[in-house]
């Protein structure tokens, strides 16, 4: 047992894959590839420990191809050359390219000719969304498949498989109580590799009974795990899901849910991304309904960054409560989106002559200076002619400040008639 349990349980065919039935089930895309004996280069993305490496290994094993791994961050150019030579010698090689989102241009330039020649089938693995994180030159050459987090039932299946397999599992009988199995399946948060590591620690550190068996109870598993595997990978989709849930909870004025997701993000320790998202929320979702909340957010976050965690959680809590319970308005955000949409439709229209800089010779300057007129306003056109009747900003009535803006806008609209 030189290899750890997670490595020993790595699948050699698709039937040993835990979960991911939308990809490896009967008639599904990866199963069809294997049945046809033809693998295509691909990217597998999803949270840690849910089967990206396992699927790559199983695909290679199911088609009888040589399987190698390469880490885009830590492996060297010499390792690349060794893989390339082996690929040329074998005629076809499956390469698991771990952390493919970190593949630099030099390594890309090396692998791409091998990829396009068919000597190398790349299976990229990443916790990040490849549509945002991976170079388009690489992405356009690979199929993209998203892996789903493992359910509690699937986690139980994976753990039970390790207990029932004397070859890949343990060389001695290991039994879990039903409570221990449920706990490990849930507390590992869908990360089967983490569950295997905890199970192995518990099994190897627990004395055998008179029958030579290891009995693992709930207390033993809790002591071995110490704490649940919260989704705290700041580079993965789970992290962005938490940021999204935070914003949607604040937008929905659910202060308790907002604090819950805020707490999970604070636990992850990524103060920078939390600060960026709270700033966006202040301007996108609260907006003109409560401009003071934006001031509180920006100044509070500056202070939070200065003092750092864990004390910064106190300031973050104040900001989250303020934003969640503030009146909401996205009128400015919606207005800009509409202006941008018109820009896509009409392109860069000519600026009216009287608004131009005055440096254009031969143009009569007819601009009227508003400060020279009562109420600091004078009726003149500002939009390009094709957009003359556009009204992008539609104020809400959810805060006193925006109500005042709405009153001013109504006065100007009436004065134009």
C-alpha positions as CSV (number, residue, x, y, z in Angstrom):
1,X,0.0,0.0,0.0
2,X,2.6,2.5,-1.1
3,X,-0.1,4.6,-2.7
4,X,-2.8,6.3,-0.7
5,X,-6.4,5.2,-0.9
6,X,-7.5,8.0,-3.3
7,X,-4.9,6.9,-5.8
8,X,-5.7,3.3,-5.4
9,X,-9.4,4.0,-6.0
10,X,-8.7,5.9,-9.2
11,X,-10.9,4.4,-11.9
12,X,-9.4,2.4,-14.8
13,X,-12.7,2.4,-16.8
14,X,-15.9,4.4,-17.0
15,X,-18.0,1.9,-15.0
16,X,-15.9,2.8,-11.9
17,X,-16.6,6.5,-12.1
18,X,-18.7,7.8,-9.2
19,X,-21.4,10.2,-10.3
20,X,-21.2,12.3,-13.5
21,X,-23.8,10.2,-15.2
22,X,-24.7,13.1,-17.5
23,X,-21.3,12.5,-19.1
24,X,-20.5,8.8,-18.5
25,X,-23.9,7.2,-18.3
26,X,-25.3,5.0,-21.1
27,X,-25.6,6.9,-24.4
28,X,-23.8,10.0,-22.9
29,X,-21.0,11.8,-24.7
30,X,-18.0,10.4,-23.0
31,X,-19.4,6.9,-23.0
32,X,-20.0,7.3,-26.8
33,X,-16.4,8.3,-27.3
34,X,-15.2,5.2,-25.6
35,X,-17.6,3.0,-27.4
36,X,-16.4,4.5,-30.7
37,X,-12.8,4.1,-29.7
38,X,-12.1,7.8,-30.4
39,X,-11.2,10.3,-27.8
40,X,-11.4,14.1,-28.4
41,X,-9.3,16.6,-26.4
42,X,-11.4,18.3,-23.8
43,X,-11.6,20.4,-20.7
44,X,-13.2,19.1,-17.5
45,X,-14.1,21.7,-14.9
46,X,-15.8,21.6,-11.5
47,X,-15.0,21.7,-7.8
48,X,-12.0,19.8,-6.3
49,X,-12.3,16.1,-5.7
50,X,-15.3,15.2,-7.9
51,X,-13.6,13.1,-10.5
52,X,-11.7,15.2,-13.1
53,X,-8.5,13.1,-12.9
54,X,-10.6,10.0,-12.4
55,X,-12.4,10.5,-15.7
56,X,-9.2,11.2,-17.6
57,X,-7.6,8.0,-16.2
58,X,-10.7,6.0,-17.0
59,X,-10.9,7.3,-20.5
60,X,-7.3,6.4,-21.2
61,X,-7.8,3.0,-19.5
62,X,-11.0,2.3,-21.4
63,X,-9.3,2.9,-24.8
64,X,-6.0,1.3,-23.9
65,X,-4.0,4.5,-24.4
66,X,-0.9,5.6,-22.5
67,X,-1.9,8.0,-19.7
68,X,0.4,10.7,-18.3
69,X,-0.1,13.8,-16.2
70,X,1.3,17.3,-16.4
71,X,0.8,20.2,-14.0
72,X,0.7,23.6,-15.8
73,X,2.1,25.4,-12.8
74,X,4.8,23.1,-11.4
75,X,6.0,20.8,-14.2
76,X,9.1,21.8,-16.2
77,X,9.9,22.1,-19.9
78,X,12.0,19.0,-19.6
79,X,8.9,17.1,-18.5
80,X,7.1,18.5,-21.6
81,X,9.8,17.1,-23.9
82,X,9.6,13.7,-22.3
83,X,5.9,13.6,-22.8
84,X,6.3,14.8,-26.4
85,X,8.9,12.1,-27.2
86,X,6.7,9.4,-25.6
87,X,3.7,10.6,-27.6
88,X,5.7,10.4,-30.8
89,X,6.9,6.9,-29.9
90,X,3.5,5.5,-28.9
91,X,1.6,7.2,-31.6
92,X,-1.2,8.3,-29.2
93,X,-1.1,9.5,-25.7
94,X,-3.7,10.9,-23.3
95,X,-2.4,13.7,-21.2
96,X,-4.1,15.0,-18.1
97,X,-3.2,18.7,-18.1
98,X,-3.9,19.8,-14.5
99,X,-4.6,23.5,-13.8
100,X,-4.9,24.1,-17.5
101,X,-6.0,27.7,-16.8
102,X,-2.4,28.4,-15.7
103,X,-0.8,27.2,-18.9
104,X,1.5,30.0,-20.1
105,X,2.2,30.9,-23.8
106,X,5.5,29.0,-24.0
107,X,3.9,25.8,-22.9
108,X,0.9,26.4,-25.1
109,X,3.1,26.8,-28.1
110,X,4.8,23.5,-27.3
111,X,1.7,21.4,-26.9
112,X,-0.5,22.8,-29.7
113,X,1.4,21.2,-32.6
114,X,1.2,17.8,-30.8
115,X,-2.5,18.4,-30.1
116,X,-3.3,19.2,-33.7
117,X,-1.3,16.3,-35.1
118,X,-3.3,13.8,-33.2
119,X,-0.3,12.4,-31.3
120,X,-1.6,14.0,-28.1
121,X,-5.1,13.9,-26.6
122,X,-5.3,16.6,-23.9
123,X,-7.7,16.4,-21.1
124,X,-7.5,19.7,-19.2
125,X,-8.6,19.9,-15.6
126,X,-9.6,23.1,-13.8
127,X,-11.7,24.3,-11.0
128,X,-12.2,27.6,-12.8
129,X,-14.8,28.4,-15.4
130,X,-12.9,27.9,-18.7
131,X,-15.1,30.4,-20.6
132,X,-13.5,33.1,-18.4
133,X,-10.1,31.7,-17.4
134,X,-8.6,29.8,-20.3
135,X,-6.9,31.3,-23.3
136,X,-9.2,31.3,-26.4
137,X,-6.5,29.7,-28.5
138,X,-6.6,26.7,-26.3
139,X,-10.3,26.7,-25.5
140,X,-11.3,26.8,-29.2
141,X,-9.5,23.5,-29.8
142,X,-11.0,21.6,-26.9
143,X,-14.5,20.3,-26.0
144,X,-15.7,21.7,-22.6
145,X,-17.6,19.5,-20.1
146,X,-18.8,20.7,-16.6
147,X,-18.7,18.1,-13.8
148,X,-21.4,18.2,-11.1
149,X,-20.8,18.2,-7.4
150,X,-21.3,14.7,-6.0
151,X,-24.5,14.1,-4.1
152,X,-24.6,12.5,-0.6
153,X,-25.8,9.3,-2.2
154,X,-23.0,9.3,-4.7
155,X,-20.5,10.0,-2.0
156,X,-21.8,7.0,0.0
157,X,-21.4,4.9,-3.2
158,X,-17.8,6.0,-3.6
159,X,-16.9,5.3,0.1
160,X,-18.7,2.0,0.0
161,X,-16.7,1.0,-3.1
162,X,-13.5,1.5,-1.2
163,X,-14.7,-0.6,1.7
164,X,-15.9,-3.4,-0.5
165,X,-12.8,-3.7,-2.8
166,X,-10.0,-5.7,-1.2
167,X,-7.7,-5.0,-4.1
168,X,-7.9,-1.2,-4.4
169,X,-9.4,-0.5,-1.0
170,X,-8.0,-1.9,2.3
171,X,-6.1,-5.2,2.8
172,X,-8.1,-5.7,6.0
173,X,-11.9,-5.4,6.7
174,X,-13.1,-1.9,7.5
175,X,-16.6,-1.3,8.7
176,X,-18.4,2.0,9.1
177,X,-21.6,2.5,11.2
178,X,-24.4,4.0,9.2
179,X,-24.1,7.2,11.2
180,X,-20.3,7.4,10.4
181,X,-21.0,6.8,6.7
182,X,-23.6,9.5,6.5
183,X,-21.4,11.9,8.4
184,X,-18.4,11.4,6.1
185,X,-20.6,11.6,3.0
186,X,-22.1,14.9,4.1
187,X,-19.1,16.6,5.9
188,X,-16.8,16.1,2.9
189,X,-18.9,18.5,0.9
190,X,-18.9,16.5,-2.3
191,X,-15.1,16.0,-2.3
192,X,-14.6,12.3,-2.7
193,X,-10.8,12.6,-2.5
194,X,-11.1,14.3,0.9
195,X,-13.5,11.6,2.1
196,X,-11.0,8.9,1.1
197,X,-8.2,10.7,2.9
198,X,-10.2,11.0,6.1
199,X,-11.4,7.4,5.8
200,X,-7.8,6.2,5.4
201,X,-6.6,8.2,8.3
202,X,-9.3,6.8,10.5
203,X,-8.8,3.2,9.4
204,X,-5.0,3.2,9.8
205,X,-5.1,4.9,13.2
206,X,-7.7,2.7,14.7
207,X,-6.7,-0.7,16.3
208,X,-8.2,-3.9,14.9
209,X,-10.6,-5.9,17.0
210,X,-10.3,-9.5,17.9
211,X,-11.5,-10.6,14.4
212,X,-8.9,-8.4,12.7
213,X,-11.4,-5.9,11.6
214,X,-11.5,-2.1,12.0
215,X,-14.8,-0.7,13.3
216,X,-15.2,3.0,12.6
217,X,-17.8,4.9,14.6
218,X,-19.2,8.4,14.2
219,X,-16.9,9.6,17.0
220,X,-13.8,8.3,15.2
221,X,-14.7,9.9,11.9
222,X,-15.5,13.2,13.5
223,X,-12.2,13.2,15.3
224,X,-10.4,12.2,12.0
225,X,-12.1,14.9,10.0
226,X,-11.8,17.7,12.6
227,X,-13.8,20.1,10.5
228,X,-16.1,19.9,7.5
229,X,-14.6,20.6,4.0
230,X,-16.3,23.9,3.3
231,X,-16.2,25.2,-0.2
232,X,-13.5,27.7,0.2
233,X,-11.5,27.4,-3.1
234,X,-11.1,31.0,-4.1
235,X,-10.2,30.0,-7.6
236,X,-13.1,27.7,-8.2
237,X,-16.7,28.1,-9.3
238,X,-17.9,27.3,-5.8
239,X,-16.4,30.6,-4.7
240,X,-18.1,32.5,-7.4
241,X,-21.4,30.8,-6.5
242,X,-21.0,32.2,-3.0
243,X,-20.4,35.7,-4.3
244,X,-23.4,35.4,-6.6
245,X,-25.6,34.1,-3.7
246,X,-24.4,37.0,-1.5
247,X,-25.3,39.6,-4.2
248,X,-28.7,38.1,-4.9
249,X,-29.5,37.9,-1.2
250,X,-28.6,41.5,-0.6
251,X,-30.6,42.5,-3.8
252,X,-33.5,40.5,-2.3
253,X,-33.2,42.4,1.1
254,X,-32.7,39.1,3.0
255,X,-30.3,40.2,5.6
256,X,-30.0,36.8,7.3
257,X,-29.1,35.0,4.0
258,X,-26.7,37.9,3.2
259,X,-24.9,37.4,6.5
260,X,-24.7,33.6,6.0
261,X,-23.0,33.9,2.6
262,X,-20.9,36.7,3.9
263,X,-19.7,34.5,6.7
264,X,-18.8,31.7,4.3
265,X,-16.7,34.1,2.2
266,X,-15.0,35.5,5.3
267,X,-14.2,32.0,6.4
268,X,-12.5,31.5,3.0
269,X,-10.2,34.5,3.8
270,X,-10.5,36.2,0.4
271,X,-11.1,39.7,1.5
272,X,-10.3,41.3,-1.9
273,X,-12.9,39.5,-3.9
274,X,-15.5,40.1,-1.2
275,X,-14.7,43.8,-1.1
276,X,-15.0,44.0,-4.9
277,X,-18.4,42.3,-4.9
278,X,-19.8,44.5,-2.1
279,X,-18.6,47.6,-3.9
280,X,-20.4,46.5,-7.1
281,X,-23.6,45.7,-5.1
282,X,-23.6,49.1,-3.5
283,X,-23.6,50.8,-6.9
284,X,-25.6,48.2,-9.0
285,X,-28.3,47.2,-6.6
286,X,-28.7,50.1,-4.1
287,X,-27.6,52.8,-6.5
288,X,-29.4,56.1,-6.3
289,X,-31.9,54.9,-3.8
290,X,-29.4,55.4,-1.0
291,X,-26.0,57.0,-2.1
292,X,-24.9,57.1,1.5
293,X,-24.7,53.3,1.5
294,X,-22.1,53.6,-1.2
295,X,-20.0,56.0,0.8
296,X,-20.3,53.7,3.9
297,X,-19.3,50.7,1.8
298,X,-16.2,52.3,0.1
299,X,-14.9,53.8,3.3
300,X,-15.7,50.8,5.4
301,X,-13.9,48.4,3.0
302,X,-10.8,50.7,3.0
303,X,-10.7,50.3,6.7
304,X,-11.4,46.5,6.5
305,X,-8.4,46.1,4.2
306,X,-6.2,48.1,6.5
307,X,-6.9,46.0,9.6
308,X,-7.4,42.7,7.8
309,X,-9.1,39.6,9.0
310,X,-10.4,38.5,11.5
311,X,-11.3,41.9,12.8
312,X,-12.4,43.1,9.3
313,X,-15.4,40.8,9.7
314,X,-16.9,43.4,12.1
315,X,-16.8,46.1,9.4
316,X,-18.0,43.7,6.7
317,X,-21.0,42.8,8.9
318,X,-22.0,46.4,9.1
319,X,-21.7,46.9,5.4
320,X,-23.8,43.8,4.6
321,X,-26.6,44.7,6.9
322,X,-26.6,48.3,5.6
323,X,-26.8,47.1,1.9
324,X,-29.3,44.3,2.5
325,X,-31.8,46.6,4.3
326,X,-31.3,49.7,2.1
327,X,-33.9,50.7,-0.5
328,X,-33.0,49.3,-3.9
329,X,-32.6,50.9,-7.3
330,X,-30.9,49.8,-10.5
331,X,-32.1,52.8,-12.5
332,X,-28.6,54.1,-13.3
333,X,-27.3,50.7,-14.1
334,X,-30.2,50.0,-16.4
335,X,-29.8,53.4,-18.0
336,X,-26.1,52.7,-18.9
337,X,-27.0,49.3,-20.3
338,X,-29.6,50.9,-22.6
339,X,-27.1,53.5,-23.7
340,X,-24.5,50.8,-24.5
341,X,-27.2,48.8,-26.4
342,X,-27.9,51.8,-28.6
343,X,-24.1,52.2,-29.1
344,X,-24.0,48.7,-30.5
345,X,-27.0,49.4,-32.7
346,X,-26.1,52.9,-34.1
347,X,-22.3,52.9,-33.6
348,X,-20.3,56.1,-32.9
349,X,-22.7,58.8,-34.1
350,X,-21.3,62.3,-34.9
351,X,-21.2,64.7,-31.9
352,X,-23.5,67.7,-32.6
353,X,-21.4,70.7,-33.9
354,X,-22.3,73.0,-31.0
355,X,-20.9,70.4,-28.5
356,X,-17.6,69.9,-30.2
357,X,-14.4,71.2,-28.7
358,X,-14.2,74.4,-30.8
359,X,-11.0,73.4,-32.4
360,X,-12.7,72.6,-35.7
361,X,-12.3,75.5,-38.1
362,X,-15.1,76.6,-40.3
363,X,-17.7,75.5,-37.7
364,X,-19.9,78.2,-36.1
365,X,-20.0,77.7,-32.4
366,X,-23.6,78.0,-31.2
367,X,-23.3,76.3,-27.8
368,X,-25.4,77.9,-25.1
369,X,-23.7,78.1,-21.6
370,X,-26.3,76.9,-19.0
371,X,-24.7,78.9,-16.2
372,X,-25.7,82.1,-18.0
373,X,-29.5,81.2,-17.8
374,X,-32.1,81.0,-15.0
375,X,-32.0,77.7,-13.0
376,X,-28.7,76.9,-14.7
377,X,-30.6,75.3,-17.6
378,X,-31.3,76.2,-21.3
379,X,-33.1,74.2,-23.9
380,X,-30.7,72.8,-26.5
381,X,-30.0,69.5,-28.0
382,X,-27.2,67.3,-26.6
383,X,-27.8,63.8,-28.1
384,X,-26.9,63.0,-31.7
385,X,-29.9,63.6,-34.0
386,X,-30.7,59.9,-34.4
387,X,-31.1,59.6,-30.6
388,X,-32.9,62.8,-30.0
389,X,-35.9,61.3,-28.3
390,X,-34.0,58.7,-26.2
391,X,-34.8,58.6,-22.5
392,X,-32.4,56.2,-20.8
393,X,-32.7,57.2,-17.2
394,X,-36.0,56.1,-15.7
395,X,-35.9,57.0,-12.0
396,X,-37.4,54.8,-9.3
397,X,-39.2,56.2,-6.2
398,X,-37.5,54.0,-3.6
399,X,-35.4,56.6,-1.9
400,X,-35.5,60.3,-1.1
401,X,-32.4,61.1,-3.1
402,X,-33.7,59.5,-6.2
403,X,-37.1,61.1,-5.7
404,X,-35.4,64.5,-5.8
405,X,-33.6,63.4,-9.0
406,X,-36.9,62.4,-10.5
407,X,-38.5,65.7,-9.6
408,X,-35.6,67.6,-11.3
409,X,-35.9,65.3,-14.4
410,X,-39.7,65.9,-14.6
411,X,-39.1,69.7,-14.5
412,X,-36.5,69.5,-17.3
413,X,-38.8,67.3,-19.4
414,X,-41.7,69.7,-19.1
415,X,-39.4,72.7,-19.9
416,X,-38.4,71.0,-23.2
417,X,-42.0,70.9,-24.4
